[in-house]
């Protein structure tokens, strides 16, 4: 994996489940490409594409629509997508949504059309989503307080 | 392909936080593409936005936008519409007309509406934005309001109600303050265990609707400063009822005393109060006591009311309007706004027989069949001043007004030519409260809460992402306690029917212990769910009070 490859990280200490990331994605691409999960009602997990080093979605694609680029991104050439949903079944993290938009599967491109980085990170209302390299992420305390932050979490 | 791109900046008008909002518009052939931009340099929000702000482009480009005036649901030309309205209004005297306004207006437009009312000699001017949070217009003269830095530097934060759902952007300063020091405290009071509970050092689960009582208990526990401010007599009254407060709101006296102790000993602090639709029994008392708690708290404590809109009160209350409609005094309503009457199905049914002139941005449902509907620009397409938590802010239009719409001043100038657009007097912003009356009301409220019933309480919960029905898949879900679910033999995703005095609806069961026993909670953003809640007229202030509903739940097989 490239040292300088930035990824979307989630700081559980800050995520309040406001779904602002989902709205930002929906507002730019008509359909949200970031998924939203919930563990009971107090912990939330927006799940963004991890841009895997060995992407299974790309391996499953029969038309080579999904490809891993040399910079470590998995990008989609939507024009050639036939909507066969193979990538959706292949994704081990369940990030790709089952519904197709205009017969094309919806795949996160980390907002390649925006220089400053992904919209979900820029718009995150509580600053929980971070777009950083692996080195930088180790410097930030992420999720350390999560388990201890609330007695109600443990009582579930 | 020629691409011209332009970025416009404004202040987000959807809540009181006042985020900077930018919209990038580019031409691609004949298409206009609007995308929200995130400016990391902005001072208040650093580019962060909640779901409402993020969906600004879809609000402008909404397919439901109205593009032509309607008369009895049929399209009609603007020129004919305005001349007919002007003609029809002459049939009524000033006393027979009521003017209402809601949140889709800038402060300048409210002035224009006021001068329109003066020109027509209309006496009834009413705020038709009836959300419970408008009760924060009731205030004490010496409330100290929080600034953003007060929240960031707070050592103790008391949040009453789901503040994260009202204004998600507040989460960052609140959590920053909480995480800065191990000894900093975040207390959370609510009847439903919502998202804030997951972050709080202590969560007090009060019986549904009894938040005001807990606030009264805290005031009674604070001691010296409270005594000097509310007076010996009131203080003794509150002290006397402390045990019954604890019983009625279902929180032990020790727990109330613990929070009161933190509020007294820790210096900097903020009291945040948020009211949801159908969650508190007496929103007026909730607003009054939360502000009183700030006044009596020693040291540097501030008050903040995260709410969606701040509007002037109007000359009359909505209850008075309904009474005069019932007595046949008011025969026509001119409404300048957006969400009324669509969002209040129960109120709308009471106003069904009136002649109706209303402005709107999106098409209304056929709830009242308004006689005249005029399309106006949304707040995102207007210039003017709005109020925020941190003072006044100027908004600029992000896009051209939608085709076929006319601004309120244009409409008014056509209906009443030669009108002077600056009014002689302004509408009141605040109604001052009296401590004695508030304490008396609180004690009466306590008496009324002592009788317990076996009926199920239906609570409302709001969320920022449910704005205008977008991303709103949870509207059909109902939260129910596992114990109640077992009694009814319910499984997850079974159908459950809720019957209240006003409506009934079938929901999908979501079994969770985040709601207390004998309580169910539904989403209050959806218009359909809103009709489950009663809307009563307060006998003293004539405000519309929306409280949790009582009713039955039945499993559907």
Interface residues (C-beta under 8 A of the other chain):
Chain A: X13 X14 X16 X17 X18 X19 X20 X22 X23 X24 X26 X27 X28 X40 X41 X42 X43 X44 X116 X119 X122 X123 X124 X125 X126 X127 X145 X149 X150 X152 X153
Chain B: X35 X36 X38 X40 X47 X48 X49 X50 X51 X52 X53 X54 X55 X56 X57 X58 X164 X165 X168 X169 X171 X172 X175 X179 X193 X194 X195 X196 X197 X198 X199 X200 X203 X463 X464 X465 X470 X471 X512 X514
